[in-house]
Amino acid sequence: MIRTERKVVEILRILKDHQDPIGAKRLSELMAERGFVLSDRAVQYYLRYLDEMGFTNKVGNHGRVLTELGRSETDKALVDDRTGFIISKLERLAYRSTFDPATMTGDVAYNLTIVPEDRLDDVRQAFDAVIGARCGFFSHYRVVDHHPLMPSGCAGIMTVCSITMDGVFQHHGIPVRVAYGGTLRVSGGEASEFVDLIGYRGTTIDPLALFISSGLTSIGSLIATGTGVGLANIRQVPGSARGRVTELMGSMQDAGFVFPVTMGIEVFNAPPDPYRLSIVAFSGMNMAGYCHELGIPVSTEIGAGNVPYDRVVDGG
């Protein structure tokens, strides 16, 4: 059952992503957000099964947490299930992004960076440095005091996720796909080539998170000298949509978005597609990446959800 029942897998994934105990009612709400409509009673049934298997443990009346056995089994069970999960999650967030650059209204997708409260000022300085160097994706962020993903003793920072771009294109009839995440080399302020690229389809983890944890960036050098390695994404749209895409990007730039680095049928050393226009944009994850380089202990939930555009802009 653990390897074939998708609902069980989703419950385990939710419990793994949360440090504090979660009750059946909250689990039911989180499952609904992921497309699984279950009553509290149905969730309780699955939780009793997981308790019996030793994968979860009830903490008084507060809810369940994942046991070490459950965490280990989840890691093994989710490898096949997670293949393609990242791109599916991003596509769902893009669909829910309703931002209209013409009116500067609607919802944007966001990332949530969790910060120890005593390092918040350091993190804000790092974020401001990335914004000042124009190697992020958006020119604002918002500090939040409360969020379901935040443990006690921490603050959170919302940054606009680049998947918002996909939502804008899609809502204007332009099909778009997230093709690659990569590390982009910049020399003297000019981007020159991709050092590494990972395709989003088929991966079990976000490529940019992998590049950060592997120490493959030099964002601090990029900020200080204009030469370094930052994080960037490649999106592809039909080549015939160039005019409309250019128009939409101009409106998004007026709203505070910082892209593209470049676009074309051939971009740097990335695989070309004669029928598609590739758009290269710096990632908002450069902010979290710079904190990692500075040794500041932060964690980022990529694609944490959707919020109104003005909620992020008013909090910068």
BELPEJO-V561981 format. One record per residue. N is the residue number from 1. RES is the residue in one letter. OMEGA is omega as a letter, one per 30 degrees, with the letter a starting at -180 (* if undefined). BURIAL is + if it has 16 or more other ideal C-beta (glycine too) atoms within 10 Angstrom, else -. D_CENTER is the distance of its C-alpha to the mean C-alpha in whole Angstrom. Layout:
BEGIN
N:RES:OMEGA:BURIAL:D_CENTER / N:RES:OMEGA:BURIAL:D_CENTER
END
This chain:
BEGIN
1:M:a:-:30 / 2:I:a:+:27 / 3:R:a:-:26 / 4:T:a:-:27 / 5:E:a:-:26 / 6:R:a:-:23 / 7:K:l:+:23 / 8:V:l:+:24 / 9:V:a:+:21 / 10:E:l:+:18 / 11:I:l:+:20 / 12:L:a:+:20 / 13:R:l:+:16 / 14:I:a:+:16 / 15:L:l:+:19 / 16:K:a:-:17 / 17:D:a:-:14 / 18:H:a:+:16 / 19:Q:a:-:19 / 20:D:l:-:22 / 21:P:l:+:24 / 22:I:l:+:23 / 23:G:a:+:26 / 24:A:a:+:26 / 25:K:l:-:26 / 26:R:l:+:22 / 27:L:l:+:21 / 28:S:l:+:23 / 29:E:a:-:21 / 30:L:l:+:17 / 31:M:l:+:19 / 32:A:l:-:20 / 33:E:a:-:16 / 34:R:l:-:16 / 35:G:l:-:19 / 36:F:a:-:21 / 37:V:a:-:24 / 38:L:l:+:26 / 39:S:l:-:29 / 40:D:a:-:29 / 41:R:l:-:32 / 42:A:l:-:30 / 43:V:l:+:27 / 44:Q:l:+:30 / 45:Y:a:-:32 / 46:Y:a:+:29 / 47:L:l:+:28 / 48:R:l:-:32 / 49:Y:a:+:32 / 50:L:l:+:29 / 51:D:a:-:31 / 52:E:l:-:34 / 53:M:a:-:32 / 54:G:a:-:31 / 55:F:l:+:28 / 56:T:a:+:27 / 57:N:l:-:29 / 58:K:a:-:30 / 59:V:a:-:30 / 60:G:l:-:33 / 61:N:a:-:32 / 62:H:a:-:29 / 63:G:a:+:27 / 64:R:l:+:26 / 65:V:l:+:24 / 66:L:l:+:24 / 67:T:l:+:26 / 68:E:l:-:26 / 69:L:l:-:28 / 70:G:l:+:25 / 71:R:l:-:22 / 72:S:a:-:24 / 73:E:l:+:25 / 74:T:l:+:21 / 75:D:a:-:20 / 76:K:a:-:23 / 77:A:a:+:23 / 78:L:a:+:19 / 79:V:l:-:19 / 80:D:a:-:21 / 81:D:a:+:19 / 82:R:l:+:15 / 83:T:a:-:16 / 84:G:a:-:14 / 85:F:a:-:12 / 86:I:a:+:9 / 87:I:l:+:10 / 88:S:l:-:12 / 89:K:a:-:9 / 90:L:l:+:8 / 91:E:l:+:11 / 92:R:l:+:12 / 93:L:l:+:9 / 94:A:l:+:11 / 95:Y:a:-:14 / 96:R:l:-:14 / 97:S:a:+:13 / 98:T:a:+:17 / 99:F:l:+:17 / 100:D:a:+:20 / 101:P:a:+:21 / 102:A:a:-:25 / 103:T:a:-:25 / 104:M:l:-:22 / 105:T:l:-:21 / 106:G:a:+:19 / 107:D:l:+:15 / 108:V:l:+:12 / 109:A:a:+:8 / 110:Y:l:+:7 / 111:N:l:+:5 / 112:L:l:+:8 / 113:T:a:+:10 / 114:I:a:+:13 / 115:V:l:+:16 / 116:P:a:-:20 / 117:E:a:-:22 / 118:D:l:-:24 / 119:R:a:+:22 / 120:L:a:+:20 / 121:D:l:-:23 / 122:D:a:+:22 / 123:V:l:+:18 / 124:R:l:+:19 / 125:Q:l:-:21 / 126:A:l:+:19 / 127:F:l:+:16 / 128:D:l:-:19 / 129:A:l:+:20 / 130:V:l:+:17 / 131:I:a:+:18 / 132:G:l:-:21 / 133:A:l:+:21 / 134:R:l:-:19 / 135:C:l:+:17 / 136:G:l:+:13 / 137:F:a:+:12 / 138:F:a:+:14 / 139:S:l:+:17 / 140:H:l:+:16 / 141:Y:l:+:14 / 142:R:l:+:16 / 143:V:l:+:17 / 144:V:a:-:17 / 145:D:a:-:20 / 146:H:l:-:19 / 147:H:a:+:16 / 148:P:a:-:16 / 149:L:a:+:14 / 150:M:l:+:16 / 151:P:l:-:19 / 152:S:a:-:22 / 153:G:a:-:23 / 154:C:l:+:19 / 155:A:l:+:18 / 156:G:l:+:14 / 157:I:l:+:13 / 158:M:l:+:11 / 159:T:a:+:9 / 160:V:l:+:9 / 161:C:a:+:6 / 162:S:l:+:8 / 163:I:l:+:8 / 164:T:l:+:11 / 165:M:a:+:13 / 166:D:l:+:13 / 167:G:l:+:14 / 168:V:a:+:17 / 169:F:a:+:18 / 170:Q:a:+:18 / 171:H:l:+:20 / 172:H:l:-:22 / 173:G:a:-:23 / 174:I:l:+:22 / 175:P:a:-:20 / 176:V:l:+:17 / 177:R:l:+:15 / 178:V:a:+:12 / 179:A:a:+:15 / 180:Y:l:+:14 / 181:G:a:+:12 / 182:G:l:+:14 / 183:T:a:+:16 / 184:L:l:+:18 / 185:R:l:+:22 / 186:V:l:+:23 / 187:S:l:-:27 / 188:G:l:-:29 / 189:G:a:-:26 / 190:E:l:-:26 / 191:A:a:+:23 / 192:S:a:-:25 / 193:E:l:-:23 / 194:F:l:+:20 / 195:V:l:-:21 / 196:D:l:+:19 / 197:L:l:+:17 / 198:I:l:+:15 / 199:G:a:-:15 / 200:Y:a:+:12 / 201:R:l:-:15 / 202:G:l:-:16 / 203:T:a:+:14 / 204:T:l:-:13 / 205:I:l:-:11 / 206:D:a:+:8 / 207:P:a:+:10 / 208:L:l:+:9 / 209:A:l:+:9 / 210:L:l:-:12 / 211:F:l:+:14 / 212:I:a:+:13 / 213:S:a:-:15 / 214:S:l:-:17 / 215:G:a:-:18 / 216:L:l:-:18 / 217:T:l:+:18 / 218:S:a:+:20 / 219:I:l:+:18 / 220:G:l:+:21 / 221:S:l:-:24 / 222:L:l:+:22 / 223:I:a:+:22 / 224:A:a:-:26 / 225:T:a:-:27 / 226:G:l:-:25 / 227:T:a:-:25 / 228:G:a:+:23 / 229:V:l:+:19 / 230:G:a:+:16 / 231:L:a:+:13 / 232:A:l:+:13 / 233:N:l:+:12 / 234:I:l:+:15 / 235:R:a:+:15 / 236:Q:l:+:18 / 237:V:l:+:20 / 238:P:a:-:24 / 239:G:a:-:26 / 240:S:a:-:29 / 241:A:a:+:26 / 242:R:a:-:26 / 243:G:a:-:28 / 244:R:l:-:26 / 245:V:l:+:23 / 246:T:l:-:24 / 247:E:a:-:25 / 248:L:l:+:22 / 249:M:l:+:20 / 250:G:l:-:23 / 251:S:l:-:23 / 252:M:l:+:19 / 253:Q:l:-:20 / 254:D:a:-:23 / 255:A:l:+:20 / 256:G:l:+:19 / 257:F:a:+:16 / 258:V:l:+:17 / 259:F:g:+:17 / 260:P:l:+:18 / 261:V:l:+:19 / 262:T:l:-:22 / 263:M:a:+:22 / 264:G:l:-:25 / 265:I:l:-:26 / 266:E:l:-:26 / 267:V:a:+:23 / 268:F:a:+:24 / 269:N:l:-:25 / 270:A:l:+:22 / 271:P:a:-:24 / 272:P:l:-:25 / 273:D:a:-:26 / 274:P:a:-:29 / 275:Y:a:-:28 / 276:R:l:+:24 / 277:L:l:+:23 / 278:S:a:+:20 / 279:I:l:+:18 / 280:V:l:+:17 / 281:A:l:+:14 / 282:F:a:+:13 / 283:S:l:+:10 / 284:G:l:+:9 / 285:M:l:+:8 / 286:N:l:+:12 / 287:M:l:+:12 / 288:A:l:+:11 / 289:G:l:+:13 / 290:Y:l:+:16 / 291:C:l:+:16 / 292:H:l:+:16 / 293:E:a:+:19 / 294:L:a:+:21 / 295:G:l:-:21 / 296:I:a:+:19 / 297:P:l:-:18 / 298:V:l:+:14 / 299:S:a:-:11 / 300:T:l:+:8 / 301:E:a:+:6 / 302:I:a:+:2 / 303:G:a:+:3 / 304:A:a:+:7 / 305:G:l:+:9 / 306:N:l:+:11 / 307:V:l:+:14 / 308:P:a:-:17 / 309:Y:a:+:16 / 310:D:l:-:19 / 311:R:l:-:18 / 312:V:a:+:15 / 313:V:a:+:18 / 314:D:a:-:21 / 315:G:a:-:19 / 316:G:*:+:19
END
